[in-house]
Amino acid sequence: MIWGFFKKIVVADTCAGYANFVFENYEQLPSPTIIMGAIAFSFQIYGDFSGYSDIALGTSKLFGIQLMTNFRFPYLATNIIEFWRRWHISLSTWFRDYVYFPMGGSKSTGWKFYRNVFTIFLLSGFWHGANWTFIIWGLIHAVIYCLYVLIFGRKTHPEKSGILSSLTSVFGALITFLVVSVAWVFFRAADTETAFDLLSAIFINGIVG
């Protein structure tokens, strides 16, 4: 419970102040500040969600109830498939068991597999709110997920060894975090126009604004 409160009060709330400032004033801010604001929101939402989950886990243990682990260091994931095995596990498990598997799941081949993936992520977007920003957030994850499968197959960890494996893992984690953070911009923005404008400002505002 204490660890959960730390994530919520120290990590999430601290990052929220900076993220709110950037999302409200991005038009006048330099590109590095906007990027840091987007990253701050990535840690804010992780601190909020995983903090609440840890508090719930601790509280349940006081009453002798064991709940499932809900977050397993998702920002250390080296690809988008692994990210979704680490992020909001209870919600992902529910969608998997009651939507994805009944539609055929990973056993589906060809276009049906990609249909299943897009359906899951679109529903996840709707689940978070009836706003186009959440739909686009879900679509970004669906597209990246499908592209990863097309290029690397459905393995979470491509087989490599030695230093190449370490470098690939670091690079994969950075790219995955970048993609997830871009998607979070749509999740956080008030509307799609704001999200696109903020992302555009990263490239046009310059280093010193």
DRENDORO-111078 format. One record per atom (N, C-alpha, C): residue number from 1; atom name; x, y, z. Coordinates in steps of 0.001 Angstrom, whole numbers, plus 500000, padded with zeros to 6 digits. Layout:
BEGIN
> nr:atom:xx:yy:zz
> NUM:CA:X:Y:Z
...
//
This chain:
BEGIN
> nr:atom:xx:yy:zz
> 1:N:500827:498793:500000
> 1:CA:500000:500000:500000
> 1:C:500863:501260:500000
> 2:N:501954:501242:500798
> 2:CA:502852:502392:500861
> 2:C:503511:502635:499501
> 3:N:503924:501560:498846
> 3:CA:504523:501670:497512
> 3:C:503512:502260:496531
> 4:N:502267:501872:496652
> 4:CA:501222:502404:495779
> 4:C:500994:503890:496024
> 5:N:500969:504279:497299
> 5:CA:500800:505701:497622
> 5:C:501994:506520:497124
> 6:N:503190:505935:497189
> 6:CA:504381:506621:496678
> 6:C:504243:506870:495174
> 7:N:503821:505852:494441
> 7:CA:503640:506006:493001
> 7:C:502607:507086:492680
> 8:N:501511:507092:493427
> 8:CA:500434:508033:493157
> 8:C:500801:509456:493569
> 9:N:501271:509640:494803
> 9:CA:501478:510980:495340
> 9:C:502795:511596:494870
> 10:N:503861:510803:494920
> 10:CA:505175:511340:494575
> 10:C:505419:511330:493069
> 11:N:505181:510185:492431
> 11:CA:505481:510069:491002
> 11:C:504379:510699:490154
> 12:N:503160:510176:490268
> 12:CA:502070:510613:489387
> 12:C:501709:512085:489576
> 13:N:501508:512493:490809
> 13:CA:501079:513875:491057
> 13:C:502164:514884:490694
> 14:N:503424:514519:490921
> 14:CA:504523:515407:490532
> 14:C:504596:515548:489017
> 15:N:504528:514429:488323
> 15:CA:504571:514456:486860
> 15:C:503342:515155:486284
> 16:N:502206:515039:486963
> 16:CA:500965:515648:486474
> 16:C:501094:517164:486384
> 17:N:501727:517777:487379
> 17:CA:501883:519221:487362
> 17:C:502657:519691:486146
> 18:N:503739:518991:485830
> 18:CA:504560:519360:484676
> 18:C:503825:519054:483374
> 19:N:503202:517886:483294
> 19:CA:502480:517502:482083
> 19:C:501335:518465:481803
> 20:N:500597:518848:482832
> 20:CA:499477:519781:482648
> 20:C:499963:521116:482111
> 21:N:501081:521592:482654
> 21:CA:501644:522863:482196
> 21:C:501996:522795:480709
> 22:N:502628:521700:480292
> 22:CA:503044:521554:478894
> 22:C:501844:521414:477971
> 23:N:500874:520603:478328
> 23:CA:499719:520395:477463
> 23:C:498863:521652:477343
> 24:N:498950:522533:478334
> 24:CA:498164:523771:478291
> 24:C:498904:524927:477613
> 25:N:500245:524793:477481
> 25:CA:501039:525909:476957
> 25:C:502009:525489:475860
> 26:N:501775:524365:475217
> 26:CA:502740:523821:474252
> 26:C:503041:524768:473089
> 27:N:502098:525631:472728
> 27:CA:502312:526519:471589
> 27:C:503463:527486:471827
> 28:N:503727:527841:473085
> 28:CA:504787:528793:473397
> 28:C:506066:528136:473913
> 29:N:506083:526810:473983
> 29:CA:507211:526106:474598
> 29:C:508158:525526:473550
> 30:N:509447:525418:473886
> 30:CA:510412:524795:472968
> 30:C:510196:523288:472865
> 31:N:510689:522714:471796
> 31:CA:510478:521287:471523
> 31:C:510932:520369:472658
> 32:N:512141:520558:473224
> 32:CA:512565:519661:474313
> 32:C:511607:519668:475504
> 33:N:511045:520841:475804
> 33:CA:510097:520936:476926
> 33:C:508818:520169:476616
> 34:N:508364:520249:475365
> 34:CA:507153:519512:474976
> 34:C:507397:518011:475075
> 35:N:508576:517594:474614
> 35:CA:508911:516164:474686
> 35:C:508929:515691:476135
> 36:N:509534:516483:477009
> 36:CA:509582:516124:478426
> 36:C:508182:516103:479030
> 37:N:507306:516995:478546
> 37:CA:505928:516987:479034
> 37:C:505196:515718:478656
> 38:N:505415:515248:477416
> 38:CA:504790:514000:476966
> 38:C:505324:512817:477779
> 39:N:506632:512827:478034
> 39:CA:507228:511765:478845
> 39:C:506692:511820:480277
> 40:N:506532:513036:480783
> 40:CA:505999:513193:482143
> 40:C:504613:512569:482245
> 41:N:503785:512750:481205
> 41:CA:502454:512149:481269
> 41:C:502535:510629:481220
> 42:N:503514:510097:480466
> 42:CA:503684:508641:480422
> 42:C:503917:508087:481824
> 43:N:504744:508779:482598
> 43:CA:505010:508326:483975
> 43:C:503862:508675:484910
> 44:N:503153:509764:484605
> 44:CA:501988:510108:485420
> 44:C:500930:509015:485341
> 45:N:500600:508585:484127
> 45:CA:499524:507601:483982
> 45:C:499956:506245:484523
> 46:N:501256:505939:484402
> 46:CA:501744:504699:484999
> 46:C:501663:504782:486523
> 47:N:502090:505918:487084
> 47:CA:502032:506074:488532
> 47:C:500612:506016:489053
> 48:N:499678:506625:488326
> 48:CA:498264:506584:488724
> 48:C:497725:505165:488697
> 49:N:497807:504533:487527
> 49:CA:497200:503209:487351
> 49:C:497856:502144:488224
> 50:N:499189:502082:488172
> 50:CA:499870:501039:488948
> 50:C:499827:501355:490439
> 51:N:499802:502670:490780
> 51:CA:499695:503042:492189
> 51:C:498379:502589:492785
> 52:N:497283:502884:492075
> 52:CA:495974:502431:492541
> 52:C:495932:500906:492663
> 53:N:496551:500228:491703
> 53:CA:496547:498757:491723
> 53:C:497305:498217:492924
> 54:N:498470:498833:493210
> 54:CA:499243:498382:494367
> 54:C:498501:498634:495672
> 55:N:497804:499768:495765
> 55:CA:497007:500053:496962
> 55:C:495911:499001:497121
> 56:N:495268:498654:496000
> 56:CA:494222:497622:496043
> 56:C:494804:496261:496430
> 57:N:495984:495931:495887
> 57:CA:496633:494663:496227
> 57:C:496952:494598:497716
> 58:N:497502:495701:498249
> 58:CA:497844:495724:499663
> 58:C:496625:495658:500555
> 59:N:495589:496403:500179
> 59:CA:494356:496394:500969
> 59:C:493720:495012:500993
> 60:N:493711:494357:499837
> 60:CA:493105:493020:499765
> 60:C:493853:492019:500638
> 61:N:495178:492185:500722
> 61:CA:495961:491259:501547
> 61:C:495629:491416:503032
> 62:N:495209:492613:503437
> 62:CA:494801:492819:504836
> 62:C:493608:491946:505192
> 63:N:492814:491601:504175
> 63:CA:491619:490775:504393
> 63:C:491817:489346:503890
> 64:N:493084:488993:503622
> 64:CA:493395:487634:503217
> 64:C:493010:487313:501781
> 65:N:492857:488335:500962
> 65:CA:492487:488131:499554
> 65:C:493690:488450:498669
> 66:N:494011:487553:497756
> 66:CA:495135:487746:496854
> 66:C:494623:488133:495462
> 67:N:494912:489344:495036
> 67:CA:494548:489791:493690
> 67:C:495723:489586:492740
> 68:N:495437:489584:491455
> 68:CA:496484:489383:490462
> 68:C:497351:490643:490331
> 69:N:498627:490436:490018
> 69:CA:499517:491553:489729
> 69:C:499035:492239:488457
> 70:N:498972:493558:488476
> 70:CA:498359:494267:487354
> 70:C:499362:494982:486455
> 71:N:500538:495315:486981
> 71:CA:501565:495990:486190
> 71:C:502921:495369:486499
> 72:N:503663:495009:485458
> 72:CA:504985:494403:485637
> 72:C:506020:495214:484851
> 73:N:506350:496380:485355
> 73:CA:507348:497250:484745
> 73:C:507170:497343:483222
> 74:N:506012:497832:482771
> 74:CA:505696:497840:481341
> 74:C:506649:498668:480485
> 75:N:507246:499707:481061
> 75:CA:508138:500551:480259
> 75:C:509511:499921:480040
> 76:N:509707:498717:480571
> 76:CA:510917:497952:480271
> 76:C:510668:496956:479140
> 77:N:509443:496920:478633
> 77:CA:509102:496001:477541
> 77:C:509918:496334:476299
> 78:N:510391:495329:475603
> 78:CA:511238:495538:474430
> 78:C:510456:495556:473124
> 79:N:509153:495331:473194
> 79:CA:508304:495426:472005
> 79:C:506856:495592:472455
> 80:N:505991:495906:471515
> 80:CA:504612:496237:471848
> 80:C:503825:495040:472376
> 81:N:504152:493835:471906
> 81:CA:503462:492636:472418
> 81:C:503779:492459:473894
> 82:N:505073:492565:474230
> 82:CA:505480:492415:475625
> 82:C:504888:493525:476484
> 83:N:504794:494742:475925
> 83:CA:504207:495847:476684
> 83:C:502806:495494:477152
> 84:N:502001:494926:476245
> 84:CA:500621:494625:476610
> 84:C:500495:493379:477474
> 85:N:501576:492642:477652
> 85:CA:501577:491556:478630
> 85:C:501985:492056:480008
> 86:N:502461:493304:480047
> 86:CA:502907:493888:481304
> 86:C:501984:495000:481795
> 87:N:501200:495608:480889
> 87:CA:500395:496793:481223
> 87:C:498944:496405:481502
> 88:N:498398:496905:482600
> 88:CA:496978:496709:482951
> 88:C:496545:495274:482662
> 89:N:497211:494337:483317
> 89:CA:497055:492917:483024
> 89:C:495627:492431:483248
> 90:N:494959:492948:484263
> 90:CA:493591:492487:484534
> 90:C:492644:492867:483400
> 91:N:492767:494091:482892
> 91:CA:491908:494518:481781
> 91:C:492251:493744:480514
> 92:N:493553:493600:480237
> 92:CA:493980:492855:479049
> 92:C:493495:491408:479107
> 93:N:493555:490830:480314
> 93:CA:493110:489445:480484
> 93:C:491612:489320:480230
> 94:N:490845:490308:480703
> 94:CA:489398:490272:480482
> 94:C:489075:490339:478995
> 95:N:489701:491283:478277
> 95:CA:489476:491386:476837
> 95:C:489922:490106:476116
> 96:N:491025:489526:476567
> 96:CA:491529:488297:475952
> 96:C:490544:487150:476123
> 97:N:490052:486965:477354
> 97:CA:489207:485808:477654
> 97:C:487788:485941:477097
> 98:N:487236:487166:477073
> 98:CA:485820:487331:476734
> 98:C:485566:487932:475353
> 99:N:486640:488420:474705
> 99:CA:486468:488977:473358
> 99:C:487425:488324:472371
> 100:N:488720:488374:472698
> 100:CA:489751:487901:471769
> 100:C:489651:486400:471518
> 101:N:489597:485594:472578
> 101:CA:489513:484142:472414
> 101:C:488225:483706:471710
> 102:N:487045:484251:472086
> 102:CA:485824:483859:471366
> 102:C:485859:484191:469875
> 103:N:486639:485208:469484
> 103:CA:486756:485554:468069
> 103:C:487771:484678:467331
> 104:N:488453:483824:468073
> 104:CA:489452:482959:467453
> 104:C:490849:483187:467980
> 105:N:491075:484351:468582
> 105:CA:492368:484645:469185
> 105:C:493525:484521:468225
> 106:N:494658:484090:468762
> 106:CA:495865:483943:467955
> 106:C:495813:482731:467035
> 107:N:494814:481874:467255
> 107:CA:494669:480713:466380
> 107:C:494138:481111:465006
> 108:N:493551:482297:464932
> 108:CA:493054:482781:463647
> 108:C:494230:483059:462720
> 109:N:494032:482878:461449
> 109:CA:495098:483093:460477
> 109:C:494699:484196:459499
> 110:N:495713:484731:458835
> 110:CA:495443:485741:457816
> 110:C:494795:486987:458385
> 111:N:493874:487547:457618
> 111:CA:493244:488816:457976
> 111:C:492419:488720:459253
> 112:N:491953:487506:459608
> 112:CA:491134:487365:460811
> 112:C:491931:487673:462069
> 113:N:493220:487299:462071
> 113:CA:494065:487625:463232
> 113:C:494163:489130:463408
> 114:N:494407:489846:462310
> 114:CA:494540:491303:462384
> 114:C:493194:491958:462712
> 115:N:492113:491362:462241
> 115:CA:490781:491837:462614
> 115:C:490596:491741:464116
> 116:N:491020:490623:464691
> 116:CA:490883:490424:466134
> 116:C:491681:491466:466911
> 117:N:492904:491731:466453
> 117:CA:493764:492704:467129
> 117:C:493131:494097:467092
> 118:N:492665:494515:465904
> 118:CA:492060:495832:465778
> 118:C:490790:495934:466620
> 119:N:490020:494868:466671
> 119:CA:488792:494874:467466
> 119:C:489096:495083:468940
> 120:N:490093:494372:469452
> 120:CA:490457:494476:470860
> 120:C:490900:495891:471216
> 121:N:491751:496475:470377
> 121:CA:492267:497801:470700
> 121:C:491218:498896:470518
> 122:N:490336:498725:469543
> 122:CA:489249:499692:469388
> 122:C:488297:499633:470581
> 123:N:487991:498433:471033
> 123:CA:487137:498281:472216
> 123:C:487812:498863:473456
> 124:N:489121:498682:473543
> 124:CA:489858:499247:474672
> 124:C:489774:500766:474649
> 125:N:489832:501343:473436
> 125:CA:489679:502787:473314
> 125:C:488310:503247:473768
> 126:N:487254:502546:473305
> 126:CA:485886:502871:473721
> 126:C:485717:502710:475222
> 127:N:486384:501723:475785
> 127:CA:486262:501451:477214
> 127:C:486766:502648:478034
> 128:N:487798:503327:477530
> 128:CA:488364:504452:478258
> 128:C:487545:505727:478097
> 129:N:486728:505814:477047
> 129:CA:485903:507000:476882
> 129:C:485389:507162:475467
> 130:N:484241:507830:475344
> 130:CA:483626:508037:474029
> 130:C:484188:509313:473409
> 131:N:485450:509241:473017
> 131:CA:486125:510390:472430
> 131:C:487065:509875:471340
> 132:N:487183:510626:470253
> 132:CA:488049:510203:469157
> 132:C:489498:510053:469604
> 133:N:489901:510789:470622
> 133:CA:491278:510675:471099
> 133:C:491583:509258:471584
> 134:N:490632:508647:472271
> 134:CA:490826:507281:472762
> 134:C:490794:506269:471616
> 135:N:489983:506545:470608
> 135:CA:489921:505650:469453
> 135:C:491247:505670:468704
> 136:N:491793:506860:468501
> 136:CA:493083:506979:467820
> 136:C:494178:506328:468652
> 137:N:494105:506515:469982
> 137:CA:495060:505831:470873
> 137:C:495033:504319:470642
> 138:N:493832:503753:470572
> 138:CA:493710:502324:470329
> 138:C:494206:501938:468954
> 139:N:493917:502751:467938
> 139:CA:494350:502458:466571
> 139:C:495874:502467:466445
> 140:N:496527:503412:467130
> 140:CA:497990:503463:467093
> 140:C:498566:502155:467608
> 141:N:498043:501682:468736
> 141:CA:498542:500418:469290
> 141:C:498224:499241:468372
> 142:N:497056:499249:467759
> 142:CA:496689:498154:466856
> 142:C:497619:498112:465652
> 143:N:497894:499270:465065
> 143:CA:498766:499328:463890
> 143:C:500182:498870:464238
> 144:N:500736:499379:465336
> 144:CA:502090:499005:465732
> 144:C:502167:497520:466076
> 145:N:501137:497019:466746
> 145:CA:501082:495602:467108
> 145:C:501107:494730:465847
> 146:N:500264:495084:464884
> 146:CA:500179:494300:463650
> 146:C:501460:494405:462831
> 147:N:502059:495600:462784
> 147:CA:503319:495765:462063
> 147:C:504418:494912:462687
> 148:N:504439:494871:464007
> 148:CA:505442:494048:464685
> 148:C:505272:492581:464314
> 149:N:504033:492111:464315
> 149:CA:503767:490713:463971
> 149:C:504155:490432:462523
> 150:N:503860:491360:461622
> 150:CA:504210:491183:460213
> 150:C:505723:491076:460021
> 151:N:506476:491853:460789
> 151:CA:507929:491882:460615
> 151:C:508632:490778:461385
> 152:N:508243:490581:462646
> 152:CA:508973:489664:463525
> 152:C:508207:488389:463872
> 153:N:506945:488312:463484
> 153:CA:506140:487176:463894
> 153:C:505554:487412:465271
> 154:N:505023:486378:465871
> 154:CA:504321:486548:467141
> 154:C:505192:486259:468353
> 155:N:506502:486074:468142
> 155:CA:507395:485859:469267
> 155:C:507628:487171:470002
> 156:N:507597:487096:471322
> 156:CA:507841:488290:472122
> 156:C:509310:488689:472062
> 157:N:510185:487700:472052
> 157:CA:511614:487971:472029
> 157:C:512257:487255:470844
> 158:N:512614:487988:469785
> 158:CA:513353:487368:468690
> 158:C:514636:486737:469211
> 159:N:515006:485595:468656
> 159:CA:516150:484850:469175
> 159:C:517464:485492:468757
> 160:N:518198:486024:469748
> 160:CA:519527:486584:469553
> 160:C:520310:486279:470812
> 161:N:521625:486420:470746
> 161:CA:522435:486109:471909
> 161:C:523566:487111:472040
> 162:N:524177:487147:473233
> 162:CA:525326:487988:473462
> 162:C:525016:489467:473466
> 163:N:526023:490267:473100
> 163:CA:525893:491718:473142
> 163:C:524829:492216:472179
> 164:N:524646:491514:471068
> 164:CA:523622:491910:470105
> 164:C:522244:491851:470740
> 165:N:522030:490828:471569
> 165:CA:520749:490696:472251
> 165:C:520531:491862:473215
> 166:N:521574:492245:473947
> 166:CA:521455:493352:474895
> 166:C:521176:494658:474186
> 167:N:521904:494923:473105
> 167:CA:521698:496161:472350
> 167:C:520311:496198:471724
> 168:N:519875:495051:471213
> 168:CA:518542:494971:470617
> 168:C:517462:495220:471656
> 169:N:517665:494681:472854
> 169:CA:516688:494866:473922
> 169:C:516592:496330:474334
> 170:N:517743:496992:474474
> 170:CA:517749:498410:474855
> 170:C:517079:499248:473766
> 171:N:517464:498999:472516
> 171:CA:516878:499742:471401
> 171:C:515379:499480:471314
> 172:N:514985:498220:471484
> 172:CA:513571:497861:471436
> 172:C:512777:498529:472532
> 173:N:513357:498602:473743
> 173:CA:512668:499243:474867
> 173:C:512498:500740:474611
> 174:N:513512:501384:474051
> 174:CA:513431:502815:473755
> 174:C:512377:503103:472694
> 175:N:512375:502304:471623
> 175:CA:511396:502497:470555
> 175:C:509981:502241:471064
> 176:N:509821:501192:471867
> 176:CA:508502:500865:472409
> 176:C:508002:501988:473302
> 177:N:508884:502507:474154
> 177:CA:508494:503610:475034
> 177:C:508133:504849:474224
> 178:N:508873:505104:473143
> 178:CA:508588:506250:472279
> 178:C:507200:506129:471655
> 179:N:506904:504961:471099
> 179:CA:505600:504738:470459
> 179:C:504472:504867:471474
> 180:N:504651:504255:472634
> 180:CA:503637:504310:473679
> 180:C:503416:505747:474144
> 181:N:504497:506518:474260
> 181:CA:504387:507909:474703
> 181:C:503657:508772:473683
> 182:N:503904:508523:472393
> 182:CA:503177:509246:471344
> 182:C:501683:508936:471438
> 183:N:501368:507669:471646
> 183:CA:499959:507284:471777
> 183:C:499328:507931:473006
> 184:N:500111:508059:474089
> 184:CA:499591:508676:475309
> 184:C:499214:510134:475091
> 185:N:499850:510805:474122
> 185:CA:499504:512198:473830
> 185:C:498031:512296:473452
> 186:N:497551:511360:472630
> 186:CA:496138:511357:472241
> 186:C:495258:511008:473439
> 187:N:495738:510114:474291
> 187:CA:494989:509727:475483
> 187:C:494796:510919:476407
> 188:N:495817:511781:476500
> 188:CA:495789:512915:477423
> 188:C:495111:514159:476847
> 189:N:495253:514379:475551
> 189:CA:494766:515615:474936
> 189:C:493250:515724:475022
> 190:N:492772:516971:475081
> 190:CA:491334:517214:475173
> 190:C:490605:516816:473903
> 191:N:491279:516935:472758
> 191:CA:490683:516555:471478
> 191:C:491793:516205:470495
> 192:N:491406:515679:469352
> 192:CA:492400:515238:468367
> 192:C:493205:516402:467816
> 193:N:492574:517553:467642
> 193:CA:493283:518716:467112
> 193:C:494429:519124:468035
> 194:N:494154:519126:469330
> 194:CA:495194:519461:470299
> 194:C:496334:518463:470244
> 195:N:496006:517181:470138
> 195:CA:497034:516140:470090
> 195:C:497933:516312:468870
> 196:N:497334:516512:467703
> 196:CA:498123:516690:466487
> 196:C:498943:517976:466551
> 197:N:498360:519042:467085
> 197:CA:499077:520308:467194
> 197:C:500283:520178:468119
> 198:N:500104:519476:469238
> 198:CA:501206:519302:470174
> 198:C:502339:518505:469534
> 199:N:501997:517427:468841
> 199:CA:503027:516620:468184
> 199:C:503725:517415:467079
> 200:N:502961:518242:466370
> 200:CA:503555:519088:465329
> 200:C:504490:520117:465931
> 201:N:504138:520641:467107
> 201:CA:504948:521657:467768
> 201:C:506330:521140:468121
> 202:N:506454:519841:468331
> 202:CA:507751:519243:468635
> 202:C:508733:519509:467494
> 203:N:508222:519499:466260
> 203:CA:509084:519642:465093
> 203:C:509228:521094:464617
> 204:N:508277:521954:464980
> 204:CA:508308:523313:464430
> 204:C:508643:524401:465455
> 205:N:508555:524093:466747
> 205:CA:508797:525124:467755
> 205:C:510272:525450:467959
> 206:N:511141:524486:467613
> 206:CA:512564:524731:467765
> 206:C:513079:524432:469166
> 207:N:514386:524446:469301
> 207:CA:515031:524073:470563
> 207:C:514782:525125:471640
> 208:N:514701:526385:471224
> 208:CA:514534:527457:472218
> 208:C:513151:528094:472151
> 209:N:512222:527511:471377
> 209:CA:510874:528012:471326
> 209:C:510710:529212:470419
//
